[in-house]
């Protein structure tokens, strides 16, 4: 039997019945579905027909190949969309509830139903988004693991500079240290990079490192060699790091208390059965689980202790049944000490988070440290009078009455903490104290800038009403970057090179902040960490620095037998 032939629209590929080939019906199809083609010359339609016929598959094999190609494109498009969802910290179901319907509607209006149908093939369901993000994160993670499997140390250097009137941050270099990682090795790599790219050391105004011996060593450390090369360069020990080190100073008794808390938390968290049973005990509480303490996370101690005190009754009930020895350690005195540590480390957390601002400079971090020291001193005075309002958890646990022995112990700890802070930040205090005019030049005295021979410039600034208005509207940083060079070039140069440009910290926490926002506020079910290997998972890997590119080809590869094109999409789903 002869195969029945049906007419087909060259624009939307819609099949037409014989009765639809009447001129009036064809005209109606054109005006309603393809109005943009009305009035086109005959040659336009002939070229379009020729193009359609040329691109049409000639056999079933070509048809499958074309279908597979279209499906692969839809898959890659969905991956790109998932990446945007992760970077924007949006819930996974936004793909199928908003993005896809919006794309289909726009395509129908702008391009017609044929293009809209292609958007319908893009998979954006909630579960698909989670699966693809996991797969993309796995690809980035595997790439990173392959890089570090070589057991080579990697030196990463970030740079902060002024472009026109804007403060910019970028990664300057990332180099493998193939041999040792001594201070001289690190300096040799940096020096070779500067020499290769003709970067003058005169342009280097400051350097901020962590407290490792290879960096801070007085004789052979990186910083000492850098000072030999460029004596004018300021060298800072990361202020977040030194602030955290000050918090590690505990007397023996309080240190034992902290270790006991960690031991109890580990007993409950490290065993899956214990964790499940404990979660059942906390069904009616705001939180159903404890937090693990991690030494490398500055903020973990405060959060661990606060959560411990919130669930102390459930912890005691659990230990009474499952670990009598640990249960006996949860005395009233132990809980009072734990509540004090929770309050004091919460104060640490507050100050530490303020210093994690992306644009925090030395002066702002110093102000945060000063505020922290004042708060500790104020709490110490209040405790001496028996007032515990500044210690909410301690007041709740002790009933507002603290034994004299514990009050003396806590007061002594706060005194030692103050001394530790003054000792660790003495160089910063000395650096900032003589240049306080940078924060507010309009309140400064001419004597404050005589050592810079810029007293006339200060008077020019204080007499300029436009400068005063700009300072009030934009703050001191924008003032020195934008207005300062024109009115007071010497003061502006000193303010920018000594205080605004230098990094105050070495820790870029934006990636973790994004991950925490997504996990805690937007998509609580997102798993950011793998319990088995403690490796950063999906969002932390994908939403960090843009250099972590996802290799789509690797994401689309599958283990197992070869797949036919029409099966690719189904397998990805």
C-alpha positions in Angstrom: 0.0 0.0 0.0 1.2 3.5 -0.8 2.3 5.5 2.2 -0.1 8.3 2.9 1.6 11.7 2.4 0.6 14.7 4.5 1.5 18.3 4.2 3.7 19.9 6.9 4.3 23.5 7.9 7.9 24.5 7.3 7.9 26.7 10.5 6.2 24.7 13.2 6.3 21.2 11.6 2.6 20.8 12.2 1.0 18.1 10.0 -1.9 19.4 7.9 -4.9 17.3 6.8 -6.1 17.4 3.2 -9.1 19.5 4.1 -6.8 22.0 5.7 -5.0 22.8 2.5 -7.6 25.2 1.3 -6.1 28.7 0.8 -8.3 30.3 3.4 -7.3 27.7 6.1 -3.6 28.0 5.2 -3.9 31.7 5.4 -5.5 31.5 8.9 -2.7 29.1 10.1 -0.1 31.6 8.9 -1.7 34.7 10.5 -2.5 33.1 13.8 0.6 31.0 14.4 3.3 32.7 12.2 2.2 36.4 11.9 5.8 37.5 11.5 5.9 35.8 8.0 2.9 37.7 6.6 4.0 39.8 3.7 7.3 38.0 3.1 8.3 37.4 -0.6 8.0 34.0 -2.3 11.8 33.6 -2.2 11.7 33.7 1.6 9.4 30.6 1.8 11.4 28.8 -0.9 14.7 29.2 1.0 13.0 28.2 4.3 11.6 25.0 2.6 15.0 24.2 1.2 16.6 24.6 4.6 14.1 22.4 6.3 14.5 19.6 3.7 18.3 19.8 3.8 18.4 19.5 7.6 15.7 16.8 7.8 17.1 13.3 8.8 17.2 10.9 5.9 16.8 7.7 7.9 15.9 6.4 11.3 19.6 6.4 12.4 19.8 10.1 11.7 16.5 10.7 13.4 17.9 9.1 16.6 21.1 11.1 16.3 19.2 14.4 16.0 16.9 13.5 18.9 20.0 12.6 21.0 21.6 15.9 20.1 18.5 17.9 21.1 18.2 16.0 24.3 21.9 16.5 25.1 21.5 20.3 24.5 18.4 20.3 26.8 20.5 18.5 29.5 23.4 21.0 29.2 20.8 23.8 29.4 19.4 22.3 32.6 22.8 22.0 34.1 23.5 25.7 33.4 20.2 26.6 35.0 20.9 24.4 38.0 24.2 26.2 38.5 22.5 29.6 38.5 19.9 28.3 41.0 22.8 27.1 43.3 24.7 30.4 42.9 21.5 32.5 43.6 20.9 30.4 46.8 17.3 29.6 45.7 15.2 26.6 46.6 15.4 23.7 44.1 11.7 23.7 43.1 12.0 27.2 41.6 13.1 25.5 38.4 9.8 23.8 37.7 7.6 26.3 39.5 8.9 29.5 38.0 11.9 29.4 35.6 10.6 26.8 33.2 7.0 28.2 32.9 8.4 31.6 32.4 10.8 30.5 29.7 8.0 28.6 27.9 5.7 31.6 28.0 8.4 34.0 26.7 9.3 31.6 23.9 5.7 31.2 22.8 5.3 35.0 22.6 8.7 35.8 21.0 9.5 32.8 19.0 6.4 30.6 18.5 5.3 27.2 19.7 8.1 25.3 18.0 10.8 26.9 20.2 8.5 26.7 23.2 8.3 23.0 22.8 12.1 22.8 23.0 11.9 24.5 26.4 9.4 21.9 27.6 12.1 19.2 27.1 14.5 20.8 29.6 14.3 18.8 32.9 14.0 21.2 35.9 12.1 19.1 38.5 13.1 19.4 42.2 14.8 16.0 42.5 16.6 16.5 39.2 18.0 19.8 40.4 19.4 18.2 43.6 20.8 15.2 41.6 22.5 17.5 39.0 24.0 19.8 41.6 25.4 16.7 43.4 26.9 15.6 40.1 28.4 18.9 39.2 29.8 19.2 42.7 31.3 15.8 42.4 32.9 16.8 39.1 34.5 19.9 40.7 35.5 17.8 43.7 37.1 15.1 41.6 39.1 17.7 39.6 40.3 19.3 42.9 41.2 15.9 44.3 43.2 15.0 41.2 45.1 18.3 41.6 46.0 17.6 45.3 46.7 13.9 44.9 50.2 14.9 43.7 51.0 15.7 47.4 52.3 19.1 46.3 51.6 22.1 48.4 49.7 24.9 46.6 50.5 28.6 47.3 47.5 30.9 46.6 48.1 34.7 46.7 45.3 37.2 46.7 45.8 40.8 45.8 43.9 44.0 46.7 44.3 47.1 44.6 42.7 50.3 43.5 41.2 50.6 40.0 40.3 54.2 39.3 38.3 54.9 42.5 37.2 51.3 43.3 38.8 48.8 45.7 39.2 45.4 43.9 40.2 41.9 45.0 41.5 39.2 42.8 43.5 36.0 42.9 47.1 36.9 41.8 48.8 33.5 41.6 48.3 29.9 42.3 51.6 27.9 42.2 52.6 24.3 43.2 55.4 24.1 45.7 57.0 20.9 44.5 59.7 20.6 47.2 59.7 22.0 50.8 57.4 24.7 52.1 59.9 26.7 54.1 59.7 30.5 54.2 62.5 30.8 51.7 60.8 28.5 49.3 57.6 30.5 49.4 59.5 33.8 49.0 61.4 32.4 46.0 58.2 31.5 44.2 56.7 34.9 44.9 59.9 36.7 43.9 60.1 34.7 40.7 56.5 35.6 39.8 57.1 39.3 40.5 60.2 39.2 38.3 58.6 37.3 35.5 55.7 39.7 35.2 57.8 42.8 36.0 55.8 43.7 39.1 57.8 46.3 41.0 58.1 45.7 44.7 57.6 49.5 45.2 53.9 48.9 44.5 53.6 46.4 47.3 52.3 48.3 50.4 51.3 45.5 52.8 51.2 41.7 53.3 48.8 39.7 55.5 49.6 36.0 56.3 48.6 33.5 58.9 50.7 32.6 61.9 52.6 29.6 60.5 56.3 29.5 61.3 57.1 29.5 57.6 55.4 32.9 57.3 56.1 34.6 60.7 59.6 33.3 61.4 61.9 36.2 62.4 65.0 35.0 60.6 63.9 32.7 57.7 60.2 33.3 57.5 58.5 34.7 54.4 57.7 38.0 56.1 61.2 38.7 57.2 62.6 38.0 53.7 59.9 40.3 52.2 60.9 43.1 54.6 64.5 42.7 53.5 63.4 43.1 49.9 60.9 46.0 50.5 61.4 47.6 53.9 58.4 49.9 53.5 56.0 47.0 53.2 53.6 46.5 56.2 53.3 43.0 57.5 50.2 41.8 59.4 49.3 38.6 61.1 45.7 37.7 60.2 43.5 39.4 62.8 40.9 36.7 62.8 43.6 34.1 63.4 45.2 35.9 66.3 41.7 36.7 67.8 40.9 33.0 67.7 44.2 32.1 69.3 43.5 34.4 72.2 40.3 32.4 72.8 42.2 29.2 73.2 43.7 30.4 76.4 41.8 28.6 79.2 42.8 27.6 82.7 43.1 23.8 83.4 39.6 23.6 85.0 37.7 25.3 82.2 39.7 23.3 79.6 38.7 20.1 81.3 35.1 21.3 81.1 35.3 22.0 77.4 36.9 18.6 76.7 34.1 16.9 78.7 31.5 18.6 76.5 33.3 17.5 73.4 33.5 13.9 74.7 29.7 13.9 75.4 28.8 15.4 72.0 31.1 12.9 70.3 29.5 10.0 72.1 26.0 11.0 70.9 26.9 12.2 67.4 29.5 9.7 66.4 27.2 6.7 66.7 24.2 6.6 64.3 22.0 4.6 66.8 22.7 7.1 69.6 22.1 10.0 67.2 18.7 8.6 66.2 17.6 7.8 69.8 18.7 11.3 71.0 16.8 12.9 68.1 13.6 11.2 69.4 14.2 12.7 72.8 14.4 16.1 71.2 11.2 15.9 69.1 9.5 18.8 71.0 12.6 21.0 70.9 13.7 23.6 68.4 16.8 21.6 67.6 17.0 17.8 67.4 20.7 17.3 67.2 24.0 18.5 68.8 26.8 20.2 66.9 30.3 18.7 66.5 33.3 20.8 67.7 36.0 21.4 65.0 39.3 23.0 66.0 39.8 24.6 62.6 36.5 26.4 62.7 36.8 29.5 64.8 33.1 29.7 65.5 32.4 26.1 66.4 33.1 26.3 70.1 30.4 28.9 70.9 27.8 27.2 68.8 28.6 23.7 70.3 28.3 25.0 73.8 25.1 27.0 73.3 23.4 24.0 71.6 24.7 21.8 74.5 23.0 24.1 77.1 19.8 24.3 75.1 19.5 20.5 75.2 21.1 19.8 78.5 18.0 18.1 80.0 17.7 15.7 77.0 21.5 15.0 77.2 21.3 14.1 80.9 18.3 11.8 80.3 20.1 10.1 77.4 23.3 9.6 79.3 21.5 8.2 82.4 20.4 5.3 80.2 23.3 4.9 77.8 26.5 6.1 79.6 26.3 6.3 83.4 29.9 7.5 83.7 29.4 10.5 81.5 26.1 11.2 83.2 27.8 11.5 86.5 30.0 14.3 85.1 27.0 16.5 84.3 26.9 18.0 87.8 25.5 21.5 88.6 29.0 22.9 88.8 29.9 21.4 85.4 26.8 23.0 83.8 27.5 26.4 85.4 31.0 26.3 83.9 29.7 25.2 80.5 27.1 28.0 80.5 29.8 30.5 81.3 31.9 29.2 78.4 28.9 29.3 76.1 28.3 33.0 76.9 31.9 34.1 76.6 32.5 32.2 73.3 29.2 33.6 71.9 30.9 37.0 72.5 33.9 35.7 70.6 31.7 34.6 67.7 30.0 38.0 67.5 33.4 39.7 67.2 34.8 37.1 64.8 31.9 37.4 62.4 32.3 41.1 62.2 35.9 40.8 61.1 34.9 38.4 58.4 33.4 41.2 56.3 34.8 41.1 52.7 35.9 44.7 52.8 37.0 44.9 56.5 40.3 46.7 56.9 42.8 47.1 59.7 41.1 50.0 61.4 37.7 48.4 61.4 39.0 45.1 62.7 40.9 47.0 65.4 37.6 48.7 66.4 35.9 45.3 66.7 38.7 44.0 68.9 38.6 47.1 71.1 34.8 46.7 71.5 35.3 43.0 72.4 37.8 43.9 75.1 35.5 46.6 76.5 32.6 44.1 76.6 34.7 41.6 78.5 35.8 44.3 81.0 32.2 45.4 81.5 31.0 41.8 82.1 33.9 41.3 84.6 32.8 44.4 86.6 29.1 43.3 86.5 30.0 39.8 87.7 32.0 41.3 90.6 28.8 43.0 91.8 26.8 39.8 91.4 24.9 41.0 88.3 24.8 38.2 85.7 22.4 39.8 83.2 25.2 40.0 80.6 25.6 36.2 80.9 22.1 34.9 80.0 22.9 31.2 80.0 25.0 31.5 83.2 22.2 33.4 84.9 19.6 30.9 83.9 21.7 27.9 85.0 22.9 29.4 88.3 19.6 31.1 89.2 21.3 34.4 89.4 23.5 33.4 92.3 27.1 32.3 91.5 29.3 30.6 94.1 32.3 32.7 95.1 34.9 30.2 94.0 33.4 30.0 90.5 33.0 33.8 90.3 36.7 34.2 91.1 37.6 31.6 88.5 35.6 33.3 85.8 36.9 36.7 86.7 40.4 35.5 86.5 39.8 34.0 83.1 38.4 37.3 81.8 41.4 39.2 83.2 43.7 36.7 81.4 41.7 37.1 78.3 42.1 40.8 78.3 45.8 40.5 78.8 46.0 38.0 75.9 44.1 40.4 73.6 46.3 43.3 74.5 49.5 41.2 73.9 48.4 39.8 70.6 47.2 43.1 69.2 49.8 45.4 70.5 51.4 46.0 67.1 48.0 46.9 65.6 47.2 49.3 68.4 50.5 51.0 67.8 50.0 51.1 64.1 46.5 52.6 64.3 46.7 54.9 67.3 48.8 57.7 65.7 46.6 57.8 62.6 43.1 57.9 64.0 42.4 60.9 61.8 41.9 58.6 58.9 38.5 57.6 60.2 37.3 61.2 60.7 39.6 63.9 59.4 37.1 66.6 60.3 37.6 66.0 64.0 41.4 65.7 63.8 43.8 68.3 64.8 46.6 69.7 62.7 49.2 68.3 65.1 48.0 64.8 64.3 49.4 65.0 60.8 52.5 67.1 61.3 54.7 64.1 61.0 53.4 63.8 57.4 53.9 67.5 56.8 50.3 67.6 55.7 48.7 70.0 58.2 47.8 72.4 55.4 46.0 69.6 53.5 44.0 68.8 56.7 42.9 72.4 56.9 41.9 72.3 53.3 39.7 69.3 53.9 38.1 70.7 57.1 37.2 73.9 55.2 35.7 72.2 52.2 31.9 71.9 52.5 31.7 69.5 49.5 34.2 67.2 51.1 32.3 67.3 54.4 29.0 66.4 52.6 30.7 63.6 50.6 32.2 62.2 53.7 28.8 62.2 55.5 27.1 60.4 52.6 29.7 57.8 51.6 32.0 57.2 54.6 35.7 57.6 55.1 36.9 54.8 52.6 35.1 56.3 49.6 36.1 59.7 50.7 39.8 58.9 50.6 39.5 57.0 47.4 37.4 59.5 45.5 37.8 63.0 47.0 41.0 62.7 48.9 43.5 62.6 46.0 42.2 65.8 44.6 42.1 67.8 47.9 44.8 66.3 50.0 47.0 63.9 48.0 49.5 63.3 50.7 47.0 62.4 53.3 45.0 60.3 50.8 48.1 58.3 49.8 48.9 57.6 53.5 45.3 56.6 54.3 44.9 54.3 51.4 48.3 52.6 51.5 48.5 52.2 55.2 44.9 51.4 56.2 42.5 50.9 53.4 44.5 48.8 51.0 46.1 46.3 53.4 44.3 43.0 54.0 43.4 42.6 57.7 42.6 38.9 57.4 43.5 35.9 55.2 40.2 34.1 55.4 37.7 34.5 52.6 34.5 33.2 54.2 32.0 34.3 51.5 31.7 30.7 50.1 30.7 29.3 53.6 28.4 32.2 54.2 26.5 31.4 50.9 26.4 27.7 51.8 25.1 28.4 55.3 22.5 30.8 54.0 21.3 28.2 51.5 21.3 25.3 54.0 19.8 27.1 57.0 17.4 29.7 55.5 16.4 28.7 51.9 16.8 25.0 51.4 17.2 23.2 54.8 17.5 19.8 53.2 20.7 20.6 51.2 23.6 18.4 52.4 26.7 20.5 52.3 29.2 18.2 54.0 29.9 14.5 53.6 30.0 12.8 57.0 32.3 10.1 55.7 35.1 12.3 54.3 34.3 15.8 55.6 34.6 17.1 52.1 32.7 20.3 51.0 29.7 19.3 49.0 27.5 20.8 46.3 26.8 24.4 47.0 30.1 25.2 48.7 32.0 23.9 45.7 29.8 25.5 43.1 29.0 28.9 44.6 32.6 29.7 45.6 35.1 31.4 43.4 34.2 31.4 39.7 37.4 29.6 38.8 35.8 26.3 39.9 34.4 25.6 36.5 32.2 22.6 35.9 33.3 20.4 33.0 30.0 19.6 31.4 31.6 16.8 29.3 32.7 15.0 32.4 29.3 15.5 34.1 27.6 13.9 31.1 29.8 10.8 31.2 28.3 7.6 32.6 29.8 4.3 33.7 28.3 1.2 32.2 27.3 0.2 28.7 26.9 2.7 25.9 23.5 4.5 25.9 21.4 5.2 22.9 20.6 8.9 22.3 17.0 8.6 23.4 18.0 7.0 26.7 20.4 9.8 27.8 17.7 12.1 29.2 15.9 9.2 31.0 19.2 8.1 32.6 20.0 11.7 33.8 16.6 11.9 35.4 
